[in-house]
Amino acid sequence: MKNPWYRLLALLVPAFLLGSCSSAPKRPAEVFTIQSMIETQLGLANKEADQGNFTKALVFLDEAWRLALLSDRPAPRIRVNLSRGNVLYSLGRTAEAEQIWRDAEAEADLAGEPVLAAAGRVYMARSRLMSGRLEPGEALALVEGEQNNLKSDKLLAAMGWTVRGLAEKELGRYAGAEKSLRTALSTHEGGNYLEQAAYDWYIIASVRSVAGNYPGALEALNQSLALDRRAENSFGLAMDWAAMGDVYRKMSRKEEARDSWRRAARIFRAMDMESQAREMEKRD
């Protein structure tokens, strides 16, 4: 180990140089260069994930995690892990995702980060709800209990409303589900989060379809399509057309259903998602 005086001397040199100039600017109390770099990587990862490019999203998250370790601050590590869990969940790696969310929640509790801890619990509730391991009523109660913690972060609060809407849908409370989803939608549209707003409309379409309101479902999917086009979200567009085909099939409009599925197939194939394209072509 080098003599510790070397580090002291290294610190004193710039101090001496600055002290020799009376007009030297006051230095900031904290530096957030690495934090800014982490935010950039998280933004890129979220953009890729919103467009279905989950493998690319993990690459950006790997770099975000490296930077979070360099910062040695708990909040960046927790936020990166929450995002990583979401991407792994989207890839079908549910067990890994849930373990990461648990780790993030535990670190957030220790670090005194109630908002991030609440986010971890709500993500976990969504996963267990969608896999049938958590009753909708329990999921709804959990989200309601966490909403006060989430309200200071608009995007996390919107996520809570989305999970609440999903739980209400499973309970057959379709009007309440759409109201919750529209609350999330207002945040996303107000902030020009186009992919997230498109997804809100996509879920609203699902709620309306399950409730038997097929024209309303098609209307919601057209809203989703418009937003996904604005965002150039190819994955979202393919999913929109696939869902539209399913709604047309429920309406016994078979030709329009086939046209929608074929359109979805073309987009999936252009994205090199061949298995999804073939699945669309098999539907009838």
C-alpha positions in Angstrom: 0.0 0.0 0.0 1.3 3.4 -0.9 2.2 5.9 1.8 -1.1 7.6 2.8 0.7 10.9 2.6 0.7 10.6 -1.2 -3.1 10.9 -1.2 -2.9 13.9 1.1 -0.4 15.6 -1.2 -2.5 14.8 -4.2 -5.4 16.6 -2.5 -3.3 19.6 -1.4 -1.9 20.3 -4.9 -5.2 21.4 -6.5 -6.1 23.1 -3.2 -2.9 25.2 -3.4 -3.5 26.0 -7.1 -7.1 27.1 -6.5 -6.0 29.1 -3.4 -3.5 31.0 -5.5 -6.4 32.5 -7.5 -8.8 34.7 -5.5 -11.5 34.4 -8.2 -11.7 30.6 -8.1 -15.4 29.5 -8.1 -16.8 27.8 -5.0 -16.8 24.0 -5.4 -20.1 22.1 -5.2 -20.9 20.3 -1.9 -21.7 17.1 -3.8 -20.9 15.7 -7.2 -23.5 13.8 -9.2 -21.6 12.9 -12.4 -21.9 9.2 -11.9 -25.5 9.5 -10.8 -26.2 11.3 -14.1 -24.6 8.5 -16.0 -26.7 6.0 -14.1 -29.9 7.8 -15.1 -28.8 7.8 -18.7 -28.2 4.0 -18.7 -31.5 3.5 -16.9 -33.3 5.6 -19.4 -31.8 3.7 -22.3 -32.7 0.3 -20.6 -36.3 1.4 -20.0 -36.6 2.6 -23.6 -35.4 -0.8 -24.9 -37.6 -2.7 -22.5 -40.7 -0.7 -23.4 -40.1 -1.7 -27.1 -39.6 -5.4 -26.3 -35.8 -5.4 -26.6 -35.2 -7.0 -23.3 -31.8 -8.5 -24.0 -30.5 -5.1 -25.1 -32.1 -3.6 -22.0 -30.0 -6.0 -19.8 -26.8 -4.7 -21.5 -27.6 -1.1 -20.4 -28.6 -2.3 -16.9 -25.2 -4.1 -16.6 -23.5 -0.8 -17.1 -25.9 1.0 -14.8 -25.1 -1.6 -12.1 -21.4 -1.1 -12.6 -21.8 2.6 -12.2 -24.1 2.1 -9.2 -21.3 0.1 -7.5 -18.9 2.9 -8.2 -21.2 5.5 -6.6 -21.4 3.4 -3.4 -24.9 4.8 -2.8 -27.9 2.5 -2.0 -30.6 4.3 -3.9 -28.9 3.8 -7.4 -28.3 0.1 -6.6 -31.9 -0.4 -5.6 -33.3 1.4 -8.6 -31.1 -0.6 -11.0 -32.2 -3.8 -9.3 -35.9 -2.9 -9.6 -35.5 -2.3 -13.3 -33.4 -5.5 -13.7 -36.2 -7.4 -12.0 -38.8 -6.0 -14.4 -36.7 -7.0 -17.5 -36.1 -10.5 -16.2 -39.8 -10.8 -15.4 -40.6 -9.8 -19.0 -38.2 -12.5 -20.2 -40.1 -15.1 -18.3 -37.3 -15.5 -15.7 -39.8 -15.0 -12.8 -37.8 -16.6 -10.0 -34.8 -14.5 -10.7 -36.9 -11.4 -11.0 -38.6 -12.0 -7.7 -35.3 -12.7 -5.9 -33.9 -9.4 -7.2 -37.0 -7.5 -6.1 -36.7 -9.1 -2.6 -33.1 -8.0 -2.4 -34.0 -4.5 -3.6 -36.8 -4.2 -1.0 -34.5 -5.4 1.8 -31.8 -2.9 0.9 -34.3 -0.2 0.6 -35.7 -0.9 4.1 -32.2 -0.9 5.6 -31.3 2.4 3.7 -34.5 4.2 4.8 -35.9 4.4 1.3 -39.6 3.7 1.8 -40.6 4.6 -1.8 -38.2 2.1 -3.3 -39.1 -0.5 -0.8 -42.8 -0.1 -1.6 -42.0 -0.4 -5.3 -40.3 -3.7 -4.7 -43.4 -5.0 -2.8 -45.8 -3.8 -5.5 -43.7 -5.4 -8.3 -43.7 -8.6 -6.4 -47.5 -8.4 -5.9 -47.9 -7.9 -9.6 -45.8 -11.0 -10.4 -47.7 -13.2 -7.9 -51.1 -11.9 -9.0 -50.4 -12.6 -12.7 -49.2 -16.1 -11.9 -52.2 -16.9 -9.7 -50.1 -17.2 -6.5 -51.7 -14.1 -4.9 -55.5 -13.6 -4.7 -56.7 -10.4 -6.4 -58.2 -9.1 -3.2 -54.8 -9.5 -1.4 -53.0 -7.8 -4.2 -55.4 -4.9 -4.2 -55.1 -4.5 -0.4 -51.3 -4.6 -0.6 -51.2 -1.9 -3.3 -53.7 0.3 -1.5 -51.5 0.0 1.6 -48.4 1.1 -0.4 -49.9 4.0 -2.4 -49.1 6.6 0.3 -45.4 5.6 0.0 -45.5 5.7 -3.7 -47.2 9.0 -4.2 -44.0 11.1 -4.0 -42.7 9.5 -7.2 -45.2 10.0 -10.1 -44.1 7.1 -12.2 -44.0 4.6 -9.4 -47.4 5.9 -8.2 -48.7 5.3 -11.8 -47.3 1.8 -11.6 -49.2 1.2 -8.4 -52.4 2.3 -10.1 -51.7 -0.1 -13.0 -51.3 -3.1 -10.6 -54.4 -1.9 -8.8 -56.3 -1.9 -12.1 -55.1 -5.4 -12.9 -56.3 -6.7 -9.5 -59.7 -5.1 -10.0 -60.0 -6.6 -13.4 -59.4 -10.1 -11.9 -62.1 -9.3 -9.3 -64.6 -8.4 -12.1 -64.7 -4.8 -11.0 -64.3 -3.5 -14.6 -65.4 0.1 -14.0 -63.0 0.4 -11.1 -60.2 -1.2 -13.1 -60.6 1.2 -15.9 -60.7 4.2 -13.5 -57.4 3.0 -11.9 -55.8 2.5 -15.3 -56.9 5.9 -16.5 -55.2 7.4 -13.4 -52.0 5.9 -14.5 -52.7 7.0 -18.1 -53.1 10.6 -17.0 -49.6 10.6 -15.5 -48.1 8.9 -18.6 -49.8 11.1 -21.1 -49.1 14.3 -19.1 -45.4 13.5 -19.1 -45.3 12.3 -22.7 -44.3 8.8 -21.7 -45.7 7.4 -25.0 -44.9 3.7 -24.6 -46.3 3.6 -21.1 -49.5 5.5 -22.1 -49.9 3.1 -25.1 -49.6 0.1 -22.6 -52.3 1.7 -20.4 -54.7 1.8 -23.4 -53.7 -1.8 -24.2 -54.7 -3.0 -20.7 -57.9 -0.8 -20.8 -58.7 -2.7 -24.0 -58.2 -6.0 -22.2 -60.6 -4.9 -19.4 -63.2 -3.8 -21.9 -62.8 -7.0 -23.9 -63.3 -9.2 -20.8 -66.3 -7.2 -19.9 -67.8 -7.9 -23.3 -67.4 -4.3 -24.5 -65.8 -5.2 -27.9 -66.3 -1.9 -29.7 -64.8 -0.1 -26.7 -61.9 -2.5 -26.7 -61.2 -1.7 -30.4 -61.4 2.0 -29.6 -58.8 1.6 -26.8 -56.5 -0.4 -29.1 -56.7 2.3 -31.8 -55.5 4.7 -29.1 -52.7 2.4 -28.2 -51.7 2.0 -31.9 -51.6 5.8 -32.3 -49.3 6.2 -29.4 -47.1 3.3 -30.3 -46.7 4.8 -33.8 -45.7 8.1 -32.3 -43.1 6.3 -30.1 -42.0 4.1 -33.1 -42.6 1.2 -30.7 -42.6 -1.8 -33.1 -43.1 -4.4 -30.4 -46.1 -2.5 -29.0 -47.6 -2.1 -32.5 -47.3 -5.9 -33.1 -49.0 -6.6 -29.7 -51.7 -4.1 -30.5 -52.5 -5.8 -33.8 -52.4 -9.2 -32.2 -54.9 -8.1 -29.6 -57.1 -6.4 -32.2 -57.3 -9.7 -34.0 -58.4 -11.4 -30.8 -61.2 -8.9 -30.3 -62.3 -9.2 -33.9 -62.5 -13.0 -33.4 -64.7 -12.6 -30.4 -67.0 -10.4 -32.6 -67.0 -13.2 -35.3 -65.4 -10.8 -37.7 -63.0 -13.5 -39.0 -61.6 -11.7 -42.0 -60.6 -8.6 -40.0 -59.2 -10.9 -37.3 -56.9 -12.6 -39.8 -55.8 -9.3 -41.3 -54.9 -8.0 -37.9 -52.9 -11.2 -37.0 -51.1 -11.1 -40.3 -50.2 -7.5 -39.8 -48.8 -8.4 -36.3 -46.8 -11.2 -37.9 -45.2 -8.9 -40.5 -44.0 -6.6 -37.7 -42.7 -9.4 -35.5 -40.8 -10.9 -38.5 -39.3 -7.5 -39.3 -38.1 -7.4 -35.7 -36.5 -10.9 -36.2 -39.1 -12.4 -33.7 -39.8 -15.4 -35.9 -41.6 -17.6 -33.3 -44.0 -14.8 -32.5 -44.6 -14.2 -36.2 -45.4 -17.9 -36.8 -47.8 -17.9 -33.9 -49.7 -15.1 -35.4 -49.9 -16.8 -38.8 -51.3 -20.0 -37.1 -54.3 -18.2 -35.5 -57.6 -18.6 -37.2 
